[in-house]
Amino acid sequence: MNDTRYVVAAATLAVAYFAIRAIRDRRTIQQIPGPPCSSWVFGHLRELFLAPTYGEYEFQWLRQYGAVYRIQGCFGADRLLISDPAALNFIATSGHFVFGPSYHNLLRLLYQPESVILTDDEEHKRMRAILNPGFSTGSVRNYISIFERAAQTLTEQLEERSGEVTNVAPLFGHATIGTTSEAILGHRVEELGAEFIVNNLEIISLAANQSATQILLDAVAACIPAVIRDAAIHLPVSPFTALKSSRILAERLGKKVVEEKLNAVRQGIEGSGGFYGELVEARQSKQANSLCEKEIIAQTSLMLIVGQETTAMTLAFGLAELAQNIEFQNQLRAEIYSHAGVQSAEDIAYDNMPLLNAFIKESLRMYPAQPIPERMATEDTVLPLAESIRTRDGEQINKLPIRKGQIMLFSIASYQRLGSRWGPDPNKFNPLRWLEDGGVQLKGEAIGPYGSLLSFLGGPRTCLGWRFAIVELQVFICELVGKFEFSLPPEGPARCRYGGTLMPVLPDGRKGALLSIKRVT
């Protein structure tokens, strides 16, 4: 009974909070057009996040209303959905925006407060400056042998399934957590411990279970004081139990690894393995810019979670598209064979393989891991617009005043389907657009770090490991496409659904990507 009263009180508070916010927000953005809304409780969020195939509504709204339009969140709260490149660049780089409350709450549940993703301003700059060298071009090249071994293991696994229909998603996920663990922690995935691996799979599964209830819970949590939200992780509810276990296990693993590195340094053993070894050595040598032991440990869960599913699902989506374009698949394989005479993957000039890199860019363009992250304005500001928009009263505007506290959806998926940006047929998977004149028309400043894509975000919050992900994809694709032919199974291509990140789903709705695999003779 007491629990029921608490839920009712929280829901009442949320409704009041959002009603006040909705009245205030409409004063500034009520003239921005957008689709009609059929639900005051859910707004447009069910259409955005729970569509059977991601983008069914969003891409239709993009065509109808353009790169900036107004939608509603839960309880009538106005949101802006933005895919205009000038506005997105301003949001990413200006320093006037932070993570929206729903996303920030999730991060606080998943990661330690000292994790770089949860730090702000000067502290964030300090930590990134220390962590960046571990993901530089030179450092990532040192990881190629790790990627190569993982790719060869994938080859062995797929050879056992040659001639069969295989769900490649779990194989790719296991491979990517393995490369991250070995490169960053200096430990093979088997050394992480069975309990950690089981919990990791549980966390990934939880993220995939997006639901209407979760949308409402996120909305209610947004107006609850942080101290209460943080205490929620101790509730005896299975999702919170899994999240709490994840933090405990990651902290335990981080402490173990750091202690190993410390012992190695004390014994005079240099190069003790992985990026964590370098961080510990820097600390022990009393370098001015170094992380303390607690800060190093706090990065563990972030390092192991962030790069795992994002890279694995990009690879799964890309190969599923390749299975539908046999002609391009054969061309890519021929390019891979033309570089097969070198001694090892470390000697391959991946950046000089135009088809390979066009394929990776197109996979990232069509399937950004985080398609629609949430941002909130920290002060009154004005968004510049690359293309003017017409308000409800007929006025043409090329800038948009934004009030402090306004929440907006940073629509990466829509941005990466703008015809004005990516050429003809932006909804079609076509790697050759990156190689043809007029295919990709990048006007103005580059936004993201790779091909002006926002799949790795941009500005001060650009993904630390974007180079790591690109080289890992290059190695995996060269190995797999060079060894196997991929075709669609009788069930057809996987659907793309949102579940925390974009993910392929099987006909029964479970996460997975089925491919017919045949060893190239």
Kinemage of the C-alpha trace (Angstrom):
@kinemage 1
@onewidth
@group {chain A} dominant
@subgroup {mainchain}
@vectorlist {calphas} color= white
{ca met a 1} P 0.000 0.000 0.000
{ca asn a 2} L 2.850 2.393 0.875
{ca asp a 3} L 4.541 1.585 -2.437
{ca thr a 4} L 1.312 2.453 -4.280
{ca arg a 5} L 1.091 5.828 -2.530
{ca tyr a 6} L 4.685 6.615 -3.491
{ca val a 7} L 4.018 5.747 -7.137
{ca val a 8} L 0.843 7.865 -7.217
{ca ala a 9} L 2.649 10.784 -5.559
{ca ala a 10} L 5.541 10.581 -8.015
{ca ala a 11} L 3.184 10.399 -10.986
{ca thr a 12} L 1.176 13.393 -9.710
{ca leu a 13} L 4.355 15.399 -9.243
{ca ala a 14} L 5.501 14.471 -12.760
{ca val a 15} L 2.196 15.544 -14.321
{ca ala a 16} L 2.287 18.900 -12.510
{ca tyr a 17} L 5.922 19.451 -13.435
{ca phe a 18} L 5.412 18.742 -17.122
{ca ala a 19} L 2.208 20.785 -17.284
{ca ile a 20} L 4.061 23.851 -15.989
{ca arg a 21} L 6.961 23.190 -18.360
{ca ala a 22} L 4.600 22.758 -21.313
{ca ile a 23} L 2.929 26.129 -20.671
{ca arg a 24} L 6.290 27.893 -20.425
{ca asp a 25} L 7.865 26.163 -23.426
{ca arg a 26} L 4.939 26.966 -25.714
{ca arg a 27} L 5.678 30.657 -25.275
{ca thr a 28} L 8.887 30.201 -27.262
{ca ile a 29} L 8.362 27.326 -29.720
{ca gln a 30} L 4.589 27.146 -30.203
{ca gln a 31} L 4.921 28.600 -33.701
{ca ile a 32} L 7.150 25.725 -34.893
{ca pro a 33} L 5.039 23.260 -36.928
{ca gly a 34} L 4.955 19.538 -36.259
{ca pro a 35} L 2.811 16.415 -36.511
{ca pro a 36} L -0.530 16.172 -34.688
{ca cys a 37} L -0.428 14.289 -31.389
{ca ser a 38} L -2.943 11.621 -30.371
{ca ser a 39} L -1.756 10.983 -26.801
{ca trp a 40} L -1.225 13.547 -24.041
{ca val a 41} L 0.345 10.891 -21.820
{ca phe a 42} L 2.950 9.584 -24.284
{ca gly a 43} L 3.108 12.424 -26.778
{ca his a 44} L 4.944 11.221 -29.898
{ca leu a 45} L 7.436 9.048 -28.030
{ca arg a 46} L 5.730 5.729 -28.703
{ca glu a 47} L 5.873 6.413 -32.440
{ca leu a 48} L 9.516 7.433 -32.214
{ca phe a 49} L 10.855 4.683 -29.966
{ca leu a 50} L 8.459 1.752 -30.323
{ca ala a 51} L 7.826 1.628 -34.075
{ca pro a 52} L 8.182 -1.953 -35.394
{ca thr a 53} L 10.872 -0.622 -37.728
{ca tyr a 54} L 12.827 2.374 -36.520
{ca gly a 55} L 12.088 5.580 -38.411
{ca glu a 56} L 8.647 4.668 -39.736
{ca tyr a 57} L 7.258 7.913 -38.345
{ca glu a 58} L 10.407 9.993 -37.887
{ca phe a 59} L 11.528 9.862 -41.514
{ca gln a 60} L 7.991 10.583 -42.692
{ca trp a 61} L 7.897 13.649 -40.416
{ca leu a 62} L 11.309 14.698 -41.765
{ca arg a 63} L 9.936 14.726 -45.301
{ca gln a 64} L 6.775 16.551 -44.254
{ca tyr a 65} L 8.077 19.130 -41.743
{ca gly a 66} L 11.768 19.470 -42.553
{ca ala a 67} L 14.891 19.403 -40.398
{ca val a 68} L 13.370 21.229 -37.373
{ca tyr a 69} L 9.893 20.552 -36.036
{ca arg a 70} L 7.983 20.352 -32.780
{ca ile a 71} L 6.766 17.145 -31.175
{ca gln a 72} L 5.447 16.317 -27.726
{ca gly a 73} L 6.998 14.252 -24.990
{ca cys a 74} L 5.064 12.737 -22.098
{ca phe a 75} L 2.361 14.798 -20.378
{ca gly a 76} L 2.201 17.483 -23.065
{ca ala a 77} L 5.824 18.639 -22.765
{ca asp a 78} L 7.062 20.247 -25.968
{ca arg a 79} L 10.202 18.897 -27.599
{ca leu a 80} L 12.126 19.967 -30.674
{ca leu a 81} L 13.331 17.300 -33.068
{ca ile a 82} L 16.387 18.670 -34.836
{ca ser a 83} L 18.362 17.341 -37.794
{ca asp a 84} L 19.473 20.688 -39.294
{ca pro a 85} L 23.296 20.496 -39.635
{ca ala a 86} L 24.004 24.055 -38.458
{ca ala a 87} L 21.775 23.611 -35.404
{ca leu a 88} L 23.292 20.208 -34.569
{ca asn a 89} L 26.817 21.596 -34.880
{ca phe a 90} L 25.896 24.437 -32.516
{ca ile a 91} L 24.348 22.063 -30.002
{ca ala a 92} L 27.412 19.786 -30.115
{ca thr a 93} L 30.072 22.492 -29.841
{ca ser a 94} L 28.667 25.579 -28.103
{ca gly a 95} L 28.718 24.379 -24.509
{ca his a 96} L 25.125 25.578 -23.999
{ca phe a 97} L 23.642 22.079 -23.893
{ca val a 98} L 23.949 19.012 -21.681
{ca phe a 99} L 22.536 15.495 -21.692
{ca gly a 100} L 18.769 15.478 -21.318
{ca pro a 101} L 17.380 14.245 -17.980
{ca ser a 102} L 16.307 10.786 -19.176
{ca tyr a 103} L 19.704 9.984 -20.701
{ca his a 104} L 21.583 11.497 -17.764
{ca asn a 105} L 19.580 9.376 -15.334
{ca leu a 106} L 20.521 6.229 -17.245
{ca leu a 107} L 24.197 7.184 -17.195
{ca arg a 108} L 24.080 7.736 -13.432
{ca leu a 109} L 22.669 4.242 -12.988
{ca leu a 110} L 25.248 2.597 -15.247
{ca tyr a 111} L 28.483 4.395 -14.417
{ca gln a 112} L 30.478 5.724 -11.487
{ca pro a 113} L 30.334 9.514 -10.849
{ca glu a 114} L 34.046 9.772 -11.739
{ca ser a 115} L 33.453 8.236 -15.173
{ca val a 116} L 34.501 10.676 -17.906
{ca ile a 117} L 31.049 10.598 -19.510
{ca leu a 118} L 29.502 12.040 -16.316
{ca thr a 119} L 32.014 14.833 -15.789
{ca asp a 120} L 31.472 18.403 -16.999
{ca asp a 121} L 33.407 21.494 -18.023
{ca glu a 122} L 37.052 21.666 -16.899
{ca glu a 123} L 36.991 18.262 -15.230
{ca his a 124} L 35.734 16.703 -18.450
{ca lys a 125} L 38.478 18.432 -20.457
{ca arg a 126} L 41.128 17.258 -17.986
{ca met a 127} L 40.029 13.631 -18.099
{ca arg a 128} L 39.673 13.549 -21.888
{ca ala a 129} L 43.153 15.023 -22.295
{ca ile a 130} L 44.519 12.132 -20.247
{ca leu a 131} L 42.430 9.435 -21.929
{ca asn a 132} L 42.755 10.645 -25.550
{ca pro a 133} L 46.290 9.264 -26.126
{ca gly a 134} L 45.007 5.738 -25.565
{ca phe a 135} L 42.741 6.156 -28.591
{ca ser a 136} L 45.055 8.118 -30.886
{ca thr a 137} L 45.875 6.893 -34.385
{ca gly a 138} L 49.204 5.498 -33.207
{ca ser a 139} L 47.746 3.729 -30.185
{ca val a 140} L 44.933 2.178 -32.207
{ca arg a 141} L 47.461 0.775 -34.678
{ca asn a 142} L 49.049 -1.048 -31.747
{ca tyr a 143} L 45.721 -2.795 -31.158
{ca ile a 144} L 45.481 -4.203 -34.706
{ca ser a 145} L 46.992 -7.543 -33.720
{ca ile a 146} L 44.239 -7.865 -31.085
{ca phe a 147} L 41.569 -7.114 -33.686
{ca glu a 148} L 43.184 -9.594 -36.057
{ca arg a 149} L 43.116 -12.443 -33.516
{ca ala a 150} L 39.477 -11.725 -32.694
{ca ala a 151} L 38.607 -11.699 -36.405
{ca gln a 152} L 40.368 -15.039 -36.913
{ca thr a 153} L 38.385 -16.486 -34.018
{ca leu a 154} L 35.201 -15.278 -35.728
{ca thr a 155} L 36.360 -17.010 -38.906
{ca glu a 156} L 36.779 -20.285 -37.028
{ca gln a 157} L 33.312 -19.955 -35.507
{ca leu a 158} L 31.685 -19.170 -38.846
{ca glu a 159} L 33.538 -21.966 -40.652
{ca glu a 160} L 31.695 -24.405 -38.399
{ca arg a 161} L 28.448 -22.875 -39.662
{ca ser a 162} L 29.354 -22.639 -43.354
{ca gly a 163} L 26.312 -23.444 -45.462
{ca glu a 164} L 23.953 -22.651 -42.581
{ca val a 165} L 21.783 -19.747 -41.491
{ca thr a 166} L 23.452 -18.150 -38.453
{ca asn a 167} L 22.536 -15.446 -35.964
{ca val a 168} L 25.736 -13.417 -36.137
{ca ala a 169} L 24.779 -10.775 -33.548
{ca pro a 170} L 25.898 -12.645 -30.382
{ca leu a 171} L 29.144 -13.734 -32.048
{ca phe a 172} L 29.985 -10.157 -32.948
{ca gly a 173} L 29.071 -8.908 -29.471
{ca his a 174} L 31.382 -11.437 -27.813
{ca ala a 175} L 34.183 -10.495 -30.213
{ca thr a 176} L 33.929 -6.752 -29.563
{ca ile a 177} L 33.889 -6.995 -25.774
{ca gly a 178} L 36.922 -9.242 -26.118
{ca thr a 179} L 38.907 -6.715 -28.152
{ca thr a 180} L 38.043 -3.886 -25.760
{ca ser a 181} L 38.974 -5.951 -22.713
{ca glu a 182} L 42.329 -6.975 -24.137
{ca ala a 183} L 43.268 -3.559 -25.551
{ca ile a 184} L 42.137 -1.475 -22.577
{ca leu a 185} L 42.454 -3.759 -19.562
{ca gly a 186} L 45.143 -6.092 -20.878
{ca his a 187} L 42.908 -9.116 -20.153
{ca arg a 188} L 41.320 -11.631 -22.509
{ca val a 189} L 37.550 -11.860 -22.248
{ca glu a 190} L 37.759 -15.266 -20.516
{ca glu a 191} L 39.635 -13.581 -17.662
{ca leu a 192} L 36.807 -11.169 -16.871
{ca gly a 193} L 34.979 -13.889 -14.967
{ca ala a 194} L 31.764 -15.769 -15.662
{ca glu a 195} L 29.731 -13.563 -13.301
{ca phe a 196} L 30.779 -10.401 -15.148
{ca ile a 197} L 29.998 -11.901 -18.572
{ca val a 198} L 26.546 -13.105 -17.465
{ca asn a 199} L 25.737 -9.695 -15.981
{ca asn a 200} L 27.008 -7.961 -19.122
{ca leu a 201} L 24.610 -9.994 -21.236
{ca glu a 202} L 21.796 -9.130 -18.821
{ca ile a 203} L 22.536 -5.392 -19.104
{ca ile a 204} L 22.600 -5.598 -22.901
{ca ser a 205} L 19.284 -7.479 -22.817
{ca leu a 206} L 17.712 -4.863 -20.514
{ca ala a 207} L 18.715 -2.077 -22.885
{ca ala a 208} L 16.993 -3.913 -25.730
{ca asn a 209} L 13.641 -4.071 -23.932
{ca gln a 210} L 12.291 -0.607 -24.682
{ca ser a 211} L 8.592 -0.353 -23.737
{ca ala a 212} L 5.773 2.126 -23.142
{ca thr a 213} L 6.197 1.587 -19.404
{ca gln a 214} L 9.877 2.476 -19.650
{ca ile a 215} L 9.021 5.683 -21.512
{ca leu a 216} L 6.675 6.729 -18.692
{ca leu a 217} L 9.168 5.784 -15.987
{ca asp a 218} L 11.844 7.883 -17.676
{ca ala a 219} L 9.464 10.858 -17.806
{ca val a 220} L 8.538 10.529 -14.126
{ca ala a 221} L 12.179 10.088 -13.097
{ca ala a 222} L 13.120 13.318 -14.872
{ca cys a 223} L 11.351 15.437 -12.230
{ca ile a 224} L 12.420 13.455 -9.155
{ca pro a 225} L 15.352 14.842 -7.105
{ca ala a 226} L 18.685 13.224 -7.933
{ca val a 227} L 19.177 11.826 -4.439
{ca ile a 228} L 15.938 9.861 -4.747
{ca arg a 229} L 16.766 8.656 -8.248
{ca asp a 230} L 20.169 7.440 -7.112
{ca ala a 231} L 18.590 5.569 -4.202
{ca ala a 232} L 16.271 3.741 -6.611
{ca ile a 233} L 19.076 1.415 -7.663
{ca his a 234} L 18.764 -0.285 -4.263
{ca leu a 235} L 15.126 -1.258 -4.850
{ca pro a 236} L 14.599 -5.058 -5.066
{ca val a 237} L 13.473 -4.896 -8.710
{ca ser a 238} L 15.239 -7.049 -11.300
{ca pro a 239} L 16.416 -4.218 -13.615
{ca phe a 240} L 17.842 -2.238 -10.685
{ca thr a 241} L 19.407 -5.385 -9.239
{ca ala a 242} L 21.168 -6.009 -12.567
{ca leu a 243} L 22.345 -2.385 -12.795
{ca lys a 244} L 23.628 -2.432 -9.222
{ca ser a 245} L 25.457 -5.697 -9.874
{ca ser a 246} L 26.962 -4.231 -13.032
{ca arg a 247} L 28.506 -1.317 -11.141
{ca ile a 248} L 29.775 -3.556 -8.343
{ca leu a 249} L 31.298 -6.095 -10.733
{ca ala a 250} L 32.899 -3.424 -12.919
{ca glu a 251} L 34.392 -1.696 -9.879
{ca arg a 252} L 35.686 -5.023 -8.572
{ca leu a 253} L 37.217 -5.842 -11.948
{ca gly a 254} L 38.730 -2.372 -12.260
{ca lys a 255} L 40.314 -2.631 -8.795
{ca lys a 256} L 41.762 -6.035 -9.638
{ca val a 257} L 43.274 -4.833 -12.904
{ca val a 258} L 44.691 -1.630 -11.387
{ca glu a 259} L 46.241 -3.593 -8.521
{ca glu a 260} L 47.879 -5.950 -11.010
{ca lys a 261} L 49.307 -3.002 -12.938
{ca leu a 262} L 50.550 -1.386 -9.713
{ca asn a 263} L 52.325 -4.576 -8.699
{ca ala a 264} L 53.941 -4.783 -12.125
{ca val a 265} L 55.189 -1.188 -11.855
{ca arg a 266} L 56.566 -1.810 -8.335
{ca gln a 267} L 58.470 -4.785 -9.687
{ca gly a 268} L 59.921 -2.668 -12.478
{ca ile a 269} L 57.951 -4.448 -15.222
{ca glu a 270} L 57.192 -1.961 -17.996
{ca gly a 271} L 54.440 -2.317 -20.584
{ca ser a 272} L 52.281 -4.333 -18.204
{ca gly a 273} L 49.525 -4.669 -20.774
{ca gly a 274} L 46.653 -2.585 -22.048
{ca phe a 275} L 45.820 1.084 -21.771
{ca tyr a 276} L 45.166 0.704 -18.038
{ca gly a 277} L 48.835 -0.266 -17.655
{ca glu a 278} L 49.844 3.024 -19.263
{ca leu a 279} L 47.472 4.993 -17.015
{ca val a 280} L 48.847 3.325 -13.880
{ca glu a 281} L 52.458 3.853 -14.980
{ca ala a 282} L 51.726 7.552 -15.569
{ca arg a 283} L 50.233 7.828 -12.085
{ca gln a 284} L 53.130 6.042 -10.405
{ca ser a 285} L 55.697 8.198 -12.190
{ca lys a 286} L 53.859 11.229 -10.775
{ca gln a 287} L 53.093 12.792 -14.143
{ca ala a 288} L 51.254 16.084 -13.738
{ca asn a 289} L 48.391 14.965 -15.962
{ca ser a 290} L 47.317 11.560 -14.699
{ca leu a 291} L 44.254 9.896 -13.238
{ca cys a 292} L 44.186 8.726 -9.656
{ca glu a 293} L 43.476 5.042 -8.991
{ca lys a 294} L 39.819 5.713 -8.181
{ca glu a 295} L 39.349 7.584 -11.457
{ca ile a 296} L 40.979 4.803 -13.499
{ca ile a 297} L 38.758 2.197 -11.863
{ca ala a 298} L 35.662 4.320 -12.543
{ca gln a 299} L 36.208 4.087 -16.321
{ca thr a 300} L 35.904 0.280 -16.394
{ca ser a 301} L 32.190 -0.152 -17.012
{ca leu a 302} L 32.174 2.683 -19.567
{ca met a 303} L 35.063 1.189 -21.543
{ca leu a 304} L 33.518 -2.287 -21.656
{ca ile a 305} L 29.904 -1.314 -22.378
{ca val a 306} L 30.076 1.632 -24.791
{ca gly a 307} L 32.164 0.063 -27.535
{ca gln a 308} L 30.693 -3.408 -27.401
{ca glu a 309} L 27.217 -3.395 -28.903
{ca thr a 310} L 27.676 -0.253 -31.000
{ca thr a 311} L 30.476 -1.756 -33.103
{ca ala a 312} L 28.951 -5.244 -33.130
{ca met a 313} L 25.576 -4.027 -34.388
{ca thr a 314} L 27.151 -1.768 -37.018
{ca leu a 315} L 28.967 -4.834 -38.333
{ca ala a 316} L 25.772 -6.909 -38.295
{ca phe a 317} L 23.762 -4.224 -40.115
{ca gly a 318} L 26.526 -3.711 -42.650
{ca leu a 319} L 26.856 -7.392 -43.514
{ca ala a 320} L 23.059 -7.704 -43.762
{ca glu a 321} L 23.095 -4.895 -46.333
{ca leu a 322} L 26.015 -6.527 -48.117
{ca ala a 323} L 23.977 -9.745 -48.330
{ca gln a 324} L 21.395 -7.815 -50.376
{ca asn a 325} L 23.961 -6.372 -52.784
{ca ile a 326} L 25.993 -9.267 -54.121
{ca glu a 327} L 27.586 -7.170 -56.874
{ca phe a 328} L 29.071 -4.707 -54.407
{ca gln a 329} L 30.020 -7.574 -52.080
{ca asn a 330} L 32.074 -9.133 -54.894
{ca gln a 331} L 33.716 -5.784 -55.677
{ca leu a 332} L 34.633 -5.311 -52.015
{ca arg a 333} L 36.021 -8.842 -51.818
{ca ala a 334} L 38.168 -8.173 -54.898
{ca glu a 335} L 39.571 -5.037 -53.242
{ca ile a 336} L 40.352 -7.047 -50.104
{ca tyr a 337} L 42.130 -9.715 -52.182
{ca ser a 338} L 44.210 -7.018 -53.870
{ca his a 339} L 45.709 -6.218 -50.453
{ca ala a 340} L 46.110 -9.850 -49.389
{ca gly a 341} L 49.789 -10.057 -50.291
{ca val a 342} L 50.998 -8.148 -47.244
{ca gln a 343} L 52.416 -9.994 -44.278
{ca ser a 344} L 49.802 -9.113 -41.663
{ca ala a 345} L 46.811 -6.913 -40.977
{ca glu a 346} L 49.143 -4.372 -39.383
{ca asp a 347} L 50.728 -3.786 -42.816
{ca ile a 348} L 47.449 -3.213 -44.660
{ca ala a 349} L 46.869 0.419 -45.647
{ca tyr a 350} L 43.188 0.357 -44.709
{ca asp a 351} L 42.706 4.032 -45.416
{ca asn a 352} L 43.757 3.398 -49.029
{ca met a 353} L 40.893 0.959 -49.611
{ca pro a 354} L 38.109 3.170 -51.041
{ca leu a 355} L 35.351 0.535 -51.225
{ca leu a 356} L 36.013 -0.679 -47.692
{ca asn a 357} L 35.824 2.805 -46.216
{ca ala a 358} L 32.821 3.784 -48.305
{ca phe a 359} L 31.062 0.668 -47.006
{ca ile a 360} L 31.883 1.517 -43.379
{ca lys a 361} L 30.743 5.128 -43.776
{ca glu a 362} L 27.480 4.056 -45.368
{ca ser a 363} L 26.836 1.495 -42.603
{ca leu a 364} L 27.395 4.186 -39.975
{ca arg a 365} L 25.257 6.676 -41.904
{ca met a 366} L 22.259 4.389 -42.188
{ca tyr a 367} L 22.559 2.778 -38.753
{ca pro a 368} L 23.867 5.229 -36.125
{ca ala a 369} L 24.052 3.427 -32.784
{ca gln a 370} L 22.443 6.341 -30.931
{ca pro a 371} L 19.880 7.626 -33.443
{ca ile a 372} L 18.162 10.246 -31.314
{ca pro a 373} L 19.974 11.282 -28.111
{ca glu a 374} L 18.397 13.864 -25.835
{ca arg a 375} L 19.896 17.283 -25.054
{ca met a 376} L 18.799 20.184 -22.809
{ca ala a 377} L 19.656 23.879 -23.004
{ca thr a 378} L 21.510 25.206 -19.949
{ca glu a 379} L 20.776 28.856 -20.777
{ca asp a 380} L 18.718 30.994 -23.127
{ca thr a 381} L 20.350 30.840 -26.549
{ca val a 382} L 19.653 31.025 -30.291
{ca leu a 383} L 20.003 28.080 -32.670
{ca pro a 384} L 21.397 28.922 -36.128
{ca leu a 385} L 19.718 27.091 -39.014
{ca ala a 386} L 21.321 25.916 -42.265
{ca glu a 387} L 17.959 26.206 -43.997
{ca ser a 388} L 15.156 28.547 -42.994
{ca ile a 389} L 11.864 27.166 -41.701
{ca arg a 390} L 8.338 28.534 -41.993
{ca thr a 391} L 6.478 29.049 -38.717
{ca arg a 392} L 2.760 28.430 -38.232
{ca asp a 393} L 2.021 32.110 -38.828
{ca gly a 394} L 3.931 32.062 -42.148
{ca glu a 395} L 7.167 33.751 -41.044
{ca gln a 396} L 10.454 32.492 -42.550
{ca ile a 397} L 13.173 32.225 -39.882
{ca asn a 398} L 16.837 31.219 -40.096
{ca lys a 399} L 17.485 31.147 -36.354
{ca leu a 400} L 15.458 29.839 -33.456
{ca pro a 401} L 15.373 31.263 -29.888
{ca ile a 402} L 15.661 28.529 -27.248
{ca arg a 403} L 14.751 28.901 -23.583
{ca lys a 404} L 16.875 27.510 -20.754
{ca gly a 405} L 15.650 24.029 -19.866
{ca gln a 406} L 14.238 23.295 -23.320
{ca ile a 407} L 14.657 19.617 -24.166
{ca met a 408} L 15.333 18.598 -27.732
{ca leu a 409} L 16.046 15.422 -29.602
{ca phe a 410} L 19.385 15.491 -31.412
{ca ser a 411} L 18.207 13.526 -34.422
{ca ile a 412} L 21.283 11.844 -35.838
{ca ala a 413} L 19.251 9.317 -37.844
{ca ser a 414} L 17.290 12.055 -39.621
{ca tyr a 415} L 20.371 14.232 -40.185
{ca gln a 416} L 22.073 11.298 -41.871
{ca arg a 417} L 19.129 10.952 -44.253
{ca leu a 418} L 18.981 14.555 -45.427
{ca gly a 419} L 18.914 14.603 -49.224
{ca ser a 420} L 20.631 18.003 -49.234
{ca arg a 421} L 23.549 16.493 -47.319
{ca trp a 422} L 23.955 12.970 -48.653
{ca gly a 423} L 22.772 13.220 -52.239
{ca pro a 424} L 20.007 11.395 -54.138
{ca asp a 425} L 18.140 8.500 -52.507
{ca pro a 426} L 19.336 9.177 -48.928
{ca asn a 427} L 17.119 6.342 -47.620
{ca lys a 428} L 18.911 3.799 -49.821
{ca phe a 429} L 22.025 1.926 -48.717
{ca asn a 430} L 24.551 2.893 -51.384
{ca pro a 431} L 28.265 2.905 -50.455
{ca leu a 432} L 29.160 4.269 -53.890
{ca arg a 433} L 27.628 7.637 -52.960
{ca trp a 434} L 30.894 8.287 -51.073
{ca leu a 435} L 32.926 7.811 -54.251
{ca glu a 436} L 30.766 9.479 -56.907
{ca asp a 437} L 30.677 13.167 -57.757
{ca gly a 438} L 27.534 14.701 -56.308
{ca gly a 439} L 26.842 11.692 -54.102
{ca val a 440} L 27.768 13.292 -50.784
{ca gln a 441} L 27.470 17.076 -50.632
{ca leu a 442} L 29.100 18.243 -47.416
{ca lys a 443} L 28.496 21.973 -47.169
{ca gly a 444} L 29.869 24.058 -44.347
{ca glu a 445} L 31.930 22.758 -41.456
{ca ala a 446} L 32.448 19.068 -40.799
{ca ile a 447} L 30.317 18.080 -37.823
{ca gly a 448} L 31.433 14.644 -36.700
{ca pro a 449} L 35.010 13.298 -36.722
{ca tyr a 450} L 34.487 10.767 -39.529
{ca gly a 451} L 32.920 11.688 -42.869
{ca ser a 452} L 30.952 14.499 -41.170
{ca leu a 453} L 28.753 11.757 -39.732
{ca leu a 454} L 27.334 12.175 -36.237
{ca ser a 455} L 27.400 8.466 -35.417
{ca phe a 456} L 30.291 9.262 -33.035
{ca leu a 457} L 28.728 12.603 -32.026
{ca gly a 458} L 30.860 15.742 -32.314
{ca gly a 459} L 32.465 18.589 -30.416
{ca pro a 460} L 33.808 18.077 -26.879
{ca arg a 461} L 31.621 14.977 -26.446
{ca thr a 462} L 32.934 13.152 -29.521
{ca cys a 463} L 33.249 9.440 -28.773
{ca leu a 464} L 36.696 8.734 -27.314
{ca gly a 465} L 36.969 5.425 -29.130
{ca trp a 466} L 35.860 6.381 -32.633
{ca arg a 467} L 39.228 5.524 -34.213
{ca phe a 468} L 39.257 2.264 -32.267
{ca ala a 469} L 35.832 1.390 -33.725
{ca ile a 470} L 36.774 2.274 -37.310
{ca val a 471} L 39.972 0.203 -37.365
{ca glu a 472} L 38.204 -2.677 -35.632
{ca leu a 473} L 35.516 -2.614 -38.337
{ca gln a 474} L 38.174 -2.437 -41.052
{ca val a 475} L 39.966 -5.524 -39.726
{ca phe a 476} L 36.779 -7.533 -39.124
{ca ile a 477} L 35.263 -6.729 -42.521
{ca cys a 478} L 38.467 -7.558 -44.411
{ca glu a 479} L 38.715 -10.902 -42.618
{ca leu a 480} L 35.050 -11.904 -42.877
{ca val a 481} L 34.228 -10.685 -46.383
{ca gly a 482} L 37.528 -12.083 -47.612
{ca lys a 483} L 36.652 -15.532 -46.252
{ca phe a 484} L 32.865 -15.798 -46.585
{ca glu a 485} L 29.988 -15.050 -48.914
{ca phe a 486} L 26.967 -13.559 -47.146
{ca ser a 487} L 23.426 -13.859 -48.443
{ca leu a 488} L 19.944 -13.366 -47.024
{ca pro a 489} L 18.163 -16.300 -45.374
{ca pro a 490} L 14.598 -17.269 -46.391
{ca glu a 491} L 13.319 -15.122 -43.513
{ca gly a 492} L 14.596 -12.011 -45.297
{ca pro a 493} L 16.596 -9.115 -43.834
{ca ala a 494} L 16.510 -8.229 -40.158
{ca arg a 495} L 14.343 -5.316 -39.094
{ca cys a 496} L 15.940 -2.284 -37.461
{ca arg a 497} L 14.446 -1.457 -34.054
{ca tyr a 498} L 15.302 0.927 -31.244
{ca gly a 499} L 16.263 -0.556 -27.900
{ca gly a 500} L 18.574 1.925 -26.225
{ca thr a 501} L 20.605 1.709 -29.422
{ca leu a 502} L 19.652 0.683 -32.946
{ca met a 503} L 19.655 -3.082 -33.212
{ca pro a 504} L 18.659 -5.727 -35.750
{ca val a 505} L 15.762 -7.943 -34.691
{ca leu a 506} L 14.632 -11.409 -35.732
{ca pro a 507} L 11.134 -12.181 -37.058
{ca asp a 508} L 10.001 -13.014 -33.488
{ca gly a 509} L 11.170 -9.620 -32.201
{ca arg a 510} L 14.316 -10.803 -30.423
{ca lys a 511} L 17.614 -9.063 -31.095
{ca gly a 512} L 19.608 -10.795 -33.795
{ca ala a 513} L 20.681 -10.821 -37.428
{ca leu a 514} L 20.318 -13.997 -39.505
{ca leu a 515} L 22.706 -14.481 -42.421
{ca ser a 516} L 23.399 -17.375 -44.766
{ca ile a 517} L 27.138 -17.978 -44.690
{ca lys a 518} L 29.273 -19.848 -47.194
{ca arg a 519} L 33.045 -20.268 -47.054
{ca val a 520} L 34.788 -18.802 -50.086
{ca thr a 521} L 36.863 -21.539 -51.752
